[in-house]
Amino acid sequence: MLTITLLCNLGMSTGMLIDRIKEAAEAKGISVDVDAAPFDKANDRLDHTDILLLGPQVRYHMPRFQKEYGGKIAVIDTIDFTDYALVNGEKIFANAFAKYQSVNP
């Protein structure tokens, strides 16, 4: 099972993306565990995350997460602002999964 964590300020705005990302993954036959969390309360989940996606509002934390989790999490990326605003779970998942596959063939 692929574990995806979405980070934002409070862990609520990315919550809308959870279902859309799950649907996109399931449509491709990929089992996922997707959850959203505020960036300052995500440490417990990050220990078993495969893909970490930062919402546009917290993208400035990217260097911190890359430094701290770069060797532990396969993909650390930001969510495109337009895809985030449109709740485009299919595109967000496709982009993240392609990056995941490139480091885990």
C-alpha positions in Angstrom: 0.0 0.0 0.0 1.2 3.4 -1.0 1.1 6.1 1.8 0.5 9.7 0.8 0.5 12.6 3.2 -0.8 16.0 2.3 0.3 18.9 4.4 -1.3 22.3 4.8 -1.6 25.0 7.5 -4.4 23.3 9.5 -4.8 20.0 7.8 -8.4 20.8 6.7 -8.2 22.4 3.3 -6.3 19.5 1.8 -8.9 17.2 3.3 -11.1 17.7 0.2 -8.3 16.3 -1.9 -8.1 13.0 0.0 -11.2 11.4 -1.6 -10.2 12.7 -5.1 -6.7 11.2 -4.8 -8.1 7.9 -3.5 -10.5 7.7 -6.4 -7.7 8.4 -8.9 -5.5 5.8 -7.4 -8.2 3.2 -7.2 -9.1 3.8 -10.9 -5.6 2.8 -11.7 -5.7 -0.3 -9.4 -3.3 1.2 -6.8 -4.1 0.8 -3.1 -3.4 4.0 -1.2 -3.6 5.4 2.3 -4.1 9.1 2.0 -4.4 11.6 4.9 -4.0 15.3 5.5 -2.3 16.9 8.4 -1.1 20.4 9.5 2.6 20.7 8.8 3.5 21.1 12.4 1.7 17.9 13.5 2.7 15.5 10.8 5.8 13.9 12.3 4.2 10.7 13.4 2.8 10.0 10.0 5.9 11.0 8.1 7.8 8.0 9.4 5.8 5.7 7.1 5.0 8.1 4.2 6.0 7.3 0.6 4.8 10.5 -1.0 4.7 13.8 0.9 2.8 16.7 -0.8 2.8 20.2 0.5 -0.1 22.5 -0.2 0.6 25.8 -1.9 0.2 27.7 1.3 3.1 25.8 3.0 5.4 25.3 0.1 8.0 27.5 1.7 8.6 24.6 4.2 9.8 22.4 1.4 13.6 22.9 2.2 12.9 21.9 5.8 11.1 18.7 4.8 13.7 17.8 2.1 16.5 18.2 4.6 14.7 16.3 7.4 13.1 13.5 5.4 14.9 13.5 2.1 16.5 10.1 2.7 13.3 8.6 4.2 10.5 9.7 2.0 10.7 8.7 -1.7 8.9 11.8 -3.1 8.6 15.2 -1.4 6.8 17.7 -3.6 4.5 20.7 -3.7 0.9 20.6 -5.1 0.4 22.9 -8.0 -1.7 25.9 -7.0 -4.2 25.5 -9.9 -4.6 21.8 -9.3 -5.1 22.5 -5.6 -7.7 25.2 -6.2 -9.6 23.0 -8.6 -9.3 19.9 -6.3 -7.8 18.0 -9.3 -7.0 14.8 -7.4 -6.4 12.9 -10.6 -3.7 15.2 -11.9 -2.1 15.6 -8.4 -2.0 11.8 -8.0 -0.7 11.2 -11.5 2.2 13.7 -11.1 3.1 12.4 -7.7 2.9 8.7 -8.7 5.0 9.3 -11.8 7.7 10.8 -9.6 7.4 7.9 -7.2 7.8 5.4 -10.0 10.9 7.2 -11.2 12.6 6.6 -7.9 11.0 3.2 -7.2 10.9 1.3 -10.6 
